[in-house]
Amino acid sequence: MPKATTTRTQPVRHSRVVCLVSEEEMRIIDEYLKKYRITNKSNWMRETLLSFIYKNLDEDYPTLFGEHDMRR
């Protein structure tokens, strides 16, 4: 019987990012994950990091006029 093919909804991830944290930082992260019942740590890290980046990119989007000029 041939293997069923499925379409991927998410891209295949090949790149690895490594981040070192202190024991205290790790304890804080673990407590947060436990408190909010987050079981997929890598997915949470990826979503948290990318949402922070997207938010900053959206706020820093270049505009035609400076903030001072627009508030007048």
Backbone as CSV, one residue per row, in Angstrom:
resi,resn,N_x,N_y,N_z,CA_x,CA_y,CA_z,C_x,C_y,C_z
1,MET,0.846,-1.176,0.000,0.000,0.000,0.000,0.892,1.239,0.000
2,PRO,0.680,2.175,-0.934,1.513,3.374,-0.991,1.265,4.284,0.210
3,LYS,2.321,4.988,0.545,2.243,5.917,1.674,1.376,7.121,1.299
4,ALA,0.486,7.499,2.194,-0.394,8.636,1.942,0.414,9.928,1.951
5,THR,0.143,10.767,0.990,0.840,12.049,0.939,-0.044,13.112,1.572
6,THR,0.582,13.976,2.317,-0.146,15.077,2.940,0.519,16.380,2.549
7,THR,-0.260,17.422,2.502,0.307,18.733,2.216,0.671,19.399,3.533
8,ARG,1.815,20.012,3.552,2.291,20.682,4.767,1.661,22.066,4.864
9,THR,1.209,22.392,6.068,0.675,23.731,6.284,1.758,24.663,6.803
10,GLN,2.845,24.098,7.336,3.959,24.896,7.837,5.222,24.502,7.080
11,PRO,6.112,25.458,6.865,7.354,25.131,6.154,8.253,24.215,6.992
12,VAL,9.072,23.442,6.294,10.040,22.594,6.980,11.138,23.497,7.526
13,ARG,11.495,23.279,8.774,12.510,24.124,9.414,13.845,23.393,9.415
14,HIS,14.846,24.031,8.800,16.176,23.430,8.735,17.203,24.198,9.558
15,SER,16.923,25.442,9.862,17.889,26.284,10.574,17.693,26.168,12.078
16,ARG,18.801,26.118,12.790,18.770,25.977,14.241,19.286,27.259,14.883
17,VAL,18.634,27.661,15.967,19.055,28.816,16.751,19.324,28.320,18.162
18,VAL,20.485,28.672,18.692,20.859,28.236,20.038,21.012,29.469,20.914
19,CYS,20.458,29.393,22.106,20.512,30.507,23.044,20.852,29.953,24.423
20,LEU,21.872,30.512,25.053,22.251,30.076,26.395,21.608,30.987,27.421
21,VAL,21.068,30.386,28.477,20.454,31.148,29.561,21.043,30.674,30.883
22,SER,20.938,31.520,31.882,21.426,31.139,33.206,20.430,30.173,33.852
23,GLU,20.838,29.574,34.957,19.948,28.658,35.669,18.709,29.388,36.172
24,GLU,18.887,30.616,36.640,17.742,31.395,37.126,16.771,31.710,35.990
25,GLU,17.310,32.094,34.830,16.452,32.374,33.679,15.705,31.120,33.240
26,MET,16.385,29.984,33.274,15.739,28.727,32.899,14.630,28.371,33.877
27,ARG,14.868,28.632,35.150,13.850,28.363,36.168,12.621,29.235,35.918
28,ILE,12.841,30.505,35.581,11.736,31.420,35.295,10.943,30.939,34.081
29,ILE,11.645,30.541,33.039,10.982,30.038,31.833,10.176,28.787,32.150
30,ASP,10.777,27.852,32.865,10.078,26.613,33.210,8.838,26.869,34.053
31,GLU,8.933,27.801,34.997,7.770,28.131,35.828,6.656,28.749,34.987
32,TYR,7.031,29.600,34.052,6.037,30.218,33.167,5.335,29.148,32.329
33,LEU,6.113,28.250,31.744,5.538,27.192,30.919,4.612,26.296,31.732
34,LYS,5.005,26.006,32.944,4.176,25.169,33.813,2.887,25.896,34.197
35,LYS,3.005,27.177,34.553,1.842,27.964,34.980,0.786,28.034,33.882
36,TYR,1.222,28.256,32.644,0.289,28.408,31.534,0.106,27.119,30.732
37,ARG,0.591,26.017,31.286,0.411,24.672,30.697,0.848,24.623,29.238
38,ILE,2.011,25.158,28.989,2.594,25.135,27.650,3.478,23.903,27.566
39,THR,3.165,23.010,26.644,3.907,21.750,26.550,4.952,21.753,25.435
40,ASN,4.786,22.608,24.444,5.727,22.656,23.330,6.622,23.887,23.488
41,LYS,7.754,23.688,24.138,8.651,24.801,24.460,9.233,25.448,23.203
42,SER,9.640,24.654,22.234,10.261,25.229,21.036,9.259,26.065,20.242
43,ASN,8.034,25.586,20.137,7.004,26.354,19.434,6.714,27.658,20.164
44,TRP,6.639,27.608,21.489,6.404,28.814,22.285,7.546,29.816,22.106
45,MET,8.786,29.331,22.158,9.948,30.217,21.976,9.907,30.882,20.605
46,ARG,9.636,30.090,19.579,9.606,30.610,18.214,8.496,31.657,18.066
47,GLU,7.294,31.352,18.553,6.183,32.295,18.439,6.434,33.567,19.241
48,THR,7.008,33.422,20.427,7.288,34.580,21.272,8.324,35.489,20.623
49,LEU,9.382,34.903,20.129,10.445,35.676,19.489,9.948,36.372,18.225
50,LEU,9.268,35.623,17.365,8.813,36.209,16.108,7.719,37.249,16.315
51,SER,6.839,37.060,17.286,5.810,38.077,17.532,6.448,39.373,18.027
52,PHE,7.502,39.267,18.841,8.230,40.456,19.297,8.873,41.172,18.109
53,ILE,9.497,40.406,17.225,10.154,40.993,16.050,9.130,41.648,15.132
54,TYR,8.019,40.950,14.835,6.989,41.516,13.958,6.396,42.793,14.543
55,LYS,6.185,42.809,15.842,5.633,43.997,16.500,6.586,45.181,16.341
56,ASN,7.876,44.954,16.577,8.860,46.035,16.438,8.994,46.498,14.994
57,LEU,8.964,45.562,14.056,9.045,45.949,12.648,7.839,46.784,12.250
58,ASP,6.671,46.424,12.750,5.460,47.170,12.439,5.527,48.582,13.015
59,GLU,6.041,48.712,14.232,6.153,50.024,14.869,7.231,50.886,14.214
60,ASP,8.275,50.270,13.685,9.387,51.004,13.083,9.241,51.172,11.574
61,TYR,8.059,50.879,11.055,7.841,50.963,9.624,8.082,52.400,9.160
62,PRO,8.849,52.582,8.079,9.145,53.949,7.630,7.876,54.664,7.152
63,THR,7.772,55.931,7.493,6.627,56.734,7.072,7.116,57.909,6.245
64,LEU,6.194,58.535,5.574,6.538,59.670,4.730,6.969,60.872,5.568
65,PHE,6.326,61.040,6.723,6.637,62.156,7.606,7.113,61.622,8.945
66,GLY,7.898,62.413,9.661,8.345,62.042,10.991,7.200,62.125,11.994
67,GLU,7.370,61.503,13.144,6.322,61.500,14.162,5.993,62.923,14.613
68,HIS,7.012,63.761,14.755,6.799,65.146,15.185,5.915,65.897,14.181
69,ASP,6.159,65.721,12.893,5.374,66.404,11.858,3.926,65.925,11.841
70,MET,3.700,64.656,12.093,2.345,64.110,12.044,1.522,64.529,13.260
71,ARG,2.155,64.845,14.370,1.423,65.214,15.588,1.053,66.699,15.625
72,ARG,1.476,67.476,14.663,1.160,68.904,14.659,-0.240,69.151,14.225
